[in-house]
């Protein structure tokens, strides 16, 4: 796409991008107008963040795919001391991505209307656990969290988890930075 330049010359797309200066895009504001951020009003407290992680059931885990694009997948998880843990197949794309680059973003959110939105975006370093005891222990904890009405894993259910464990990994996401929000705190005013 070409854009008209000075002196009747037509600029290429690259030139037109470089020709723009920040001054051309400044908006003149009245001295009385102030842009007020309400960001600090909607941040979750530590207790609220832990409660959100306990209540919600799906985390969207984003890693960097082999072509550099985000690879985002929904996963069941278990919160452990404010950290998100998941389990998945050891040969999955997300594991390959995290082996190459341990950085990940974990999103846990809820709400349908704007005024109900709550969530946390956790930038984290992933630690992949492959040892059988860690993987099977986590598998049991995950199963207890999501299977309604059971309090122990025994018999055929335990045998099934033990058969799956060698093909699986447990992944711990150690938070580096967290951004959180609770639009309910805005009281219906935006």
N, C-alpha and C positions, 0 to 999 in steps of 0.2 A: 504494500500500500504506500502510495506517495502522498506527501503533504506539501502544500505550497510553502516555499521558503521566501526569504527576502530577495529583492531585486528580480522577481519573477521566476526564480529558480525553483525547481521541484526537488524536494529532499527525499532521500530514501528513508525507509522505516528506521534504520539504525541512526541516520543523521537526525531525524525528527526527534527521536528519543533523547539524543545528546543535546539537541538545541533547547530543550526545555530547561528552565531554571526554576529553582524553588520559589523565586520571587513571582513568577508567573502564576503560581498556584496558591499564593497566600490569600487568606480571606481577611478582609478588614473587619475587625470587631469593634464595637463601641467600647469605650473604656469601662462602661458599666456591665458589660456582658462577660461572665466568667464561665469557663467550662469546668464543671465540678464532677469529679470522679466519685462514684458511690461504691467503688470496688471494695474499700475497706469495710463497708457495711454488710457485704454479702459473704465474706470469707467464713468458712466453717471453723469452729473451734476444734481443738484436738479431740474433745469428747464427741462432737458432732461428726467429725470425720470417721472416727472409730465406729460410731453407730451406723453411719452410711455403709461402711464396708461390711459390717455384720448383717445388715438388713438386705442389701441387694444381692443378686445371684449371678450376674453376668458381668465380666470385665472384658473390655475390648483391648486386646494387646496389640500394639503396633511395633513392628521391627522394620529394619531396612532390608528390602528384598534384594535379590542378586543384581537387578538393573538400577538400583538406587531409589526405587519408588517405595513408599510405605506399604507394608504388608500388614493389614489389620484383620484380626480374627477374634470372634467372641469365644470366651472360655468360661467354664465354671471355675470357681476359685475358692480358696480358704484364706481368710485374714488371720495372720499370726503376728501378734504384737505390732499392729499397724503396718505390716507388710503383706503384700498379696503373693500367694503361692498358687501355682497351677500345675497340672500334669498333662502330658501330651505324648504322642508317639515320638520316639527318639529320632526317627528319620523324617519328621515333618519339616516343612519349609520354614516354619517359625524357629525351630531349633537350629537348623542350618544357618539361618540369618543371625541368631544370637551367638552362635559359635564364631561367626565372622566378626560381629560387632555387638558387644553385650548391651549397648544402649537400647532402651525400649521406653515406650510411653504406654501407660496403663490408664484406661478411662473407665470409671464407674459412675453412672449417672441414672437419674430417674426424673419423672415428671412428664406431663403431656402438654399443659399450657405454659406459656412463658413465665407466668407468676408462680408456677410450681417447680420450675427447674432447680435441681440440686445435683451436685456432682463433684468429682475430683479428677484432675488430670495429674498423674504421677509420673514424672520423669525418673527413670530408675536404671540401675545396673542389674542385669540378670545374672544369676548364678545357677548353672545347670547341675543338678544332682543326679548321678547315675547309679550310685550304690544301692543294692537291693533293699537294705533295711530302711533307708530314707524314703525310697520310692514306694515301698509297700506300706510303710507307716503313713505316708501322706495319702496314698490311695484309700486307705481305710478311713482316714479323717474326712476326705472329700466325699466318700460314699455316705458316711453318717450325716454329713451336712445336707446332702441333697435327697437322700432316700427317706421318704416319710415313714414314720412309725417304727424305725429300728434303732436300737441303742448299742448293738454289738454286731460284728461281722464274724460269722461262723460258718462251718460246713461248706456247702457248695459255693456260697458267695465268697468266702475267704479263698477257696481253691481257685475260683475264677480270677480274683484279683492277683493272686500269686502267679497264675499262668500269664497274665498280661504284663506284670511288672518288668520282666526282662526286656520288653519292647518299649518301655515307657521311660520318661524322665520326669522329675519334679523340678520346677523352676521357681526360684525365689527372686522377687523383684525388690531390691533394696532401694528405697526412695532417695533421690538426690535433691529433687525440688518438687513441690506440690503446689498446684493452683486449685482452689476450690471455690464453690459458689452455692448460694442458697437464695434464689430469687424470692422466696416467701418472705424474707427479711425486708424486702422493699415495700411491703404493705400495699401492694397494688398500684404504686406510683413508680413510674419509670422515668 
